[in-house]
Every structure is written in C-alpha cells, then in structure tokens.
Amino acid sequence: MENNVDFTIDKNIKDTEKIKSILLVKKRDIQEKIKGELSNRFTPSEIISLLYLEKYNKVKEEEFYLREYLEINKKLKDNPKICLTVSISNINFLDRTIKIKGADAYLNFVVSKFDMETLKYFLDNNYENVLAEVTIRKHKGEILFVEKIIPLVMNDEEIYRLILELREQLTTVEWKNLLLHSLGYDLSDSKSILKDLMLVRAIPYVEKNYSYIELGPYSTGKTSFSELFTTAEKISTDISMAQLYYNVKEKKDGLLFYKDVLYLDEADFSDLGAEEARVLLQVLSGNKINVRDNSISKNTDVSIVSQGNVIKGLEEYIEGDIFNRFKKAFNPGAFFDRTNFFIAGWLIPIYERIKSNSEEEIIPTSILERVFTYLRKVNVYDEFINKNFDIILISDNPTQGRFIKSIKSTISGFLKLLYFGKNINIETEMEEIEKIILLSILGKYSIYHNTLETSESKVEVYYNGKRKMVVDIKNLINDYIQSKENIYFEPKLEKNLINESDNEDFIEYKLQWENDRSNSLIAKKILRKYKKEKISSFPKPYEDLLKLLEDYEIKEKYEEFYRIVVTYDINDYLDEYYSKEIQKERNEFLHAYTAISILFFIVSQFKISEILKNFIIKFMKITLEKKELSEWEYITEEKKIRELIRERDFVTVSNEQSVSFKSTSNSIRMKLLELKENITINFNNNKNEFNHKNIVEKIRKFNILTSNRVAVYKNEKGITSLVMDRREEEKNKKTLHEELMSI
C-alpha cells in the first residue's frame, strides 16, 4: 500500500463500540438505502461504506452539481471550488482522467499527478470504483480539475477484528444462523444437512482455487447468490481470451487475475472452446497461466463455480448421466479430479421458501465480502487440520493425493466460515468438526463415485493417531444424494459407518444434525445489546423532559432505561425453558419500566405541557397492555416461558387477596396500574410549578440510580408499595474445604 494513500477510517473511526453498534442492521433498511436516492451516484457497497463511516446523511444532504455541465459552470462562478463525496470510476493513469458516477456522461475530469499516484493503488488492485472526497475546480479555461482526493476506505483488518469479536461471543450454531441470514437464507428450522450444504456456496470466497459444481432445479437461488458479491463475475462459454487473460485495449488484467470467483452460470458447457477449457483446468490446478502470447506467466487464485438447471437431477445422477455436460469440453478425469465438491441441487428448496425475513438483523454482504477477502489470503487452519486429522482413501484409484487435498480445502473453507480465524477448542467443537469432515467427504465422493469406475472403497479418518471413523463411501453417497429434507445421519448412519469392534482404538461414530431453531440466551443478549446501542434518539417529549431535569447522571440513566424497555421482547423467550438468566433479564426490564413509571408519577405532581401529558398517558396505556408485563406462574426449569405466562386481562382484575406480594410481575403490574391512575388524578389536580430540583431530589429518594431491582412490599397494616433496592449478585457458595482453607 502506498504511503500517500489516506485511509480515513483509521483517522475518523476509532470508537470500537460505535462501529459495533451498527455492525448488525436490518435487511430491509439496507435494501431501502441501496435502492434509494443515492443509488445513481454510488454502488451498493459504497452506500454501505457511507453508513459505516457515518457519512450517509451528510452526503444525502449535499447538492450534487455534476449532472449537467451548465450546472457545474454556474456553481463554479459563485464558488471557485466544489467539495463533494463521489464514486470515481474509469481511472486512466496515462491520460490522468477519471469519470464520476452520476455525473454528465460526456465529462472527463483531469486529476493532478499527486492525486493520480493516490489512485494508482486502487488501479493496481483492480478497484472498479473508488469512494472518495474530492475538490473540483476549473483549470485553464474549461478543464474540470480534481484535486485533494481523500479515499474513504474501510480498513479490512479493523472490520475483521470487529466481526471476530462478535463471533467469539456466539456459539457455532448461533453464528451459523446469523451468517446464513446475512447470505439471504432463513434455515433456522432445518434438521437436515441443508444448512451446511448452503454454506458450501460461500467457500470459494474464502478458499483460493476452489471449485464446485451445483446442478439442480430452477429457482433455488443459484444465480442470485452469484450476484451477492462484487468480487465475483458471471461468465459465458463464449468468453474471449482477452477477457480471461489481459485486456490490451484497456491495459488491465483479465478476469482471471482480479476476480475471486468466476461463475459459469446456466451454460451449455459443450460450447466451451478447447483453449478456454484448457485455461480453466490450469486455474483449477493452481498452475501459472501464460498471457500475452505466452511471454508472461502469472499465478491466479480465482475459484470457479459451474452451475446449471436440471429437471430430473436425482434420476440423472442415479443413471450416471448428470456430469455428461462437462465431458465434451473438459478432459473428464482431470476436471473432476480437480473439482472439490458437488452440491446436489435437488436437496435445496425453492429460494422463496427459505429466504430470510426483511426484519432479520444481518451483517451486510459488502462487509462480509471484505472479511472473506481477508480470510482468503491466509491458510489459517491448514496446520490445525494436518496436526489433528489424517484422512485416508482406501481404493485402487491412484488419485489419493489430489483427493485428500480436495477434501482438506473444503474442510478449511468450512472452518474459516464457521470460526473466522479464531482458535478452536477441539474438545467442545468436535461434533461440529466431525460434521464438516463428513460433509467434505460427501461432496467430493458424490463426484468420485459417479464418474470413476472403481472397486469398493472406504475412507478412514484418524484423530491424533487414533482411528476415529471408517466410512463406507458408496452407501453414504447414496444416502446423501437421496436424502431430501431428511436427517440422513440418523438412523441410516449406522449402516454407512463400519464399526470394527475388534480394534480397541476405534470408536463407534454416531452423529445427528440437531434442530438449531432457538438461539441461546447469550446470543440474544448480545444482539439486544447491539439493538440498544443503536438507539441514539428518543421521543421528543421524553428527551425534552430529561433536559429539563438538568442532571446529566439522571439523563444518562433514563436513556438507558428507555433502551432496555423498548428492546425487551417476550417473544424472544417463548420457546426457551425457564432459567435464572431469563429471570435476570426480565428483572432488568421490570426495574427499568418501573423507574420510568415512577419518574412520570413524580413529574405528574407538577405543571407540565399538554404534549408531555399526552405522551405519558399514551406510554402507560400502550405498555401496560403488552404481554411483557404478564404474570408468570408455576416457575420451573422444566417448562417453557410460553407455558408460564398467564393469559388474562390484568387491566380488569381487582386487587386479589391471594396474591403473594413479592417481586413477581403480577404484583408489580398491579401497583403500576395504581400508579397510572394516580398519574391521571395528578394531571387533573396539580398546581405546583415545575421545579427540576425537587424532581431530582424525589428520584434520588427512590434509590432509582443505585438500585437494580424492583419489588412490592406489604407493611404491618397491609399497605403495599413499590420499592427500588439493590441486590448484590449471588456468589458461588464455597465448599466446606474452601471455608476451612479461608480461616
């Protein structure tokens, strides 16, 4: 990287928490902005970069004077220089000219020598567009001159670090669901191999020279996935050698050298020319490619995906005809030997049935793309795989070495996607790793078994020198190919895996693909934390009230109370079994809600504006009717939350003598209903002038700032009241030995 390139993210964005707070965004919000009013000026990736750099609103508000030459002239008469945020394209280093997206198509902008050196980095690294802040002025009459180019580039290492931080706080199942949501799929209910099968589509983006074939029915999302990332390109079988190698006219590398993934999409592979087929085979092998009349040899690490539609894929596979479309263009043995995986597309449902909801929180694909590119450069798990596992093909076929290498590439890709470079605790993650190994074998042998005539074969997998499993490939492949939406590891796994009981080192291997529907409480807590951090604005009456109190500590505390109340959603817990963690989070919500209610009660004793009165009344009315404040009965860890909630209208329930007044939601809710009535009475009768000092004093008397729980207590006369107090976290009880040792 050139020293003079000014990467502004390093200077302007140093608040890690601020970046994390916008790491997860709603899919709908991203789609709206990508298709919004800035779409004619910036690429989708650049729009997301503007959001992450917190420049989106600023750019949206600035006037764009470059649409017509007359408009530019008029502006430059009033002001000799224009400062804009733009998308630079068509960089011509020799002529020192650029185009600006959204500007008059006939305009070329001349760039200073110094700034062209800045752009040279992006030209050398095959950037098609560069997001930058620029200054434009007139030069020598009519020439539009660009100077002071400041690229707005997000630092890949910083993005990777933040994503890794998030990954380390999630379980593998939770991360897998989030990753699939971000790629466009909601497979949380899947009990089959489908979830992991879909991740194979992403492996070429993190593994160099990776190749898979996907053949299946129409409308399963093959083409749409190929359009997710700018580092990929769809090519046809009539592609020219110039497009692949070197574009002499534009004087830049061909697709083989500046794209990460090439898709032969819905192609008739028999139309592929002999020379093109030879080159693609060289790519799959990772060999150097000869360009410019064989005068220069260059390495390429591009991955290649071959995909197409078949109506009766399963039937074609069983009959041995499904791969015939490749045999006319390629040397079959070499091509299939170098292909890592076959996705049996008929196992994948129609995309409409599995696409993620627009309300789901995702990591934008442009951010994933940057991290994938970063991961692609490193062989982070090669040592882990080679140190712990040996995979041996027992067969009379001589392709042992390439076969094992091919499977290990898939394993490496899975590990990168699922663990993102973090250290793997092999003991806790062994079940997931075993799935990865089996699926990697499945994908390779679904090709091997169908295209090569061999005798019976099997694969042995060793872990730390001890044989872990022996897999009968022929049976396992059949079960994979025909296992549409079924849990193919159970019960059929037992017949597919050979259990050699006479070998003491061998452990009978059984594996089940679990239902991953529910996220753990840790994941929900993290995601809710991000939701809370993203709430930076508040209802105006509420915000004005906090300002009137003139107390920064109270203002900060009550902003946090608001975030807790509006982000707590009982629906997140309905299918979870009761636990202390769930109760703790519920108590946090009840405490925050009560604190806000008490504030409104105190304020209602003074004269306030009608706007604030209406806000308080509406707030209490809306929130008190929500299920979040329903009573929980028969608390037990053996029941799900939906079974504990009492379904009845508490607004109409009178104060029951049978209620045990303690820190339960029902007793608190009854007191909150009373509080609501008292607030209404106060609004009708208050005569006190607003006095922020008195209000602050009353808030502090309630111990709201120092408390962490709310409870209802009954005195000797039977009168109940809300009490805010503090309970210290329970520490683990010491054993007798620890007690004695501490004396």
Buried (B, 14 or more C-beta within 10 A) or exposed (E): EEEEBBBBBEEEBEEEEEBBBBBBBBBEBBEEBBEEEBEEBBBBBBBBBBBBBBBBEEBEEEEBBBBEBEBBEEBBEEEEEBEBBBBBBBBBBEEBBBBBBBBBEEBBBBBBEEBBBBBBBBBEEEBBBBBBBBBBBBEEEEEBBBBBBBBBBBBBEBBBEBBBEBBEBBBBBBBBBBBBBBBBBBBBEBBBBBBBBBBBBBBBBBBBBBBBBBBBBEBBBBBEBBEBBBBBBBBBBEBEEBBBBBBEEEEBBBBBBBBBBBBBBEBBBEEBBEEBBEBBBBBBEEBEBBBEEEEEEBEBBBBBBBBBBBEEBBEBBBEEEBBBBBBEBBEBEBBBBBBBBBBBBBBBBEBEEBBBEEEBBBBBBBBBBBBBBBBBEEEBBBEBBEEBBBBBBEBEBEBEEEBBEBBBBBBBBBBBBBBBBEEBEEEEBEEBBBBBBBBBBBBBBBBBBBBBEEEEBBBBBBBEEEBBBBBBBBBBBBBBBBBBEBBBBEEBBEEBBBBEEEEEEBEEBBBEBEEBEBBBBEBBBBBBBBBBBBBEEBEEBBBBBBEBBEBEEBBEBBBBBBBBBBBBBBEBBBEBBBEEBBEEBBBBBBBBBBBBBBBBBBBBBBEBEEEBBEBBBEBBEEBBEEEBBBBBEEEEEEBBBEBBBEEEEBEEBEEEEEBEBEBBBBBBBBBBBBBBEEBBEBBEEBEEEBEBEBBBEBBBEBEBBEBBBBBBBBEEEEEBEBBBEEEEEEEEEEEEEEEEEEE
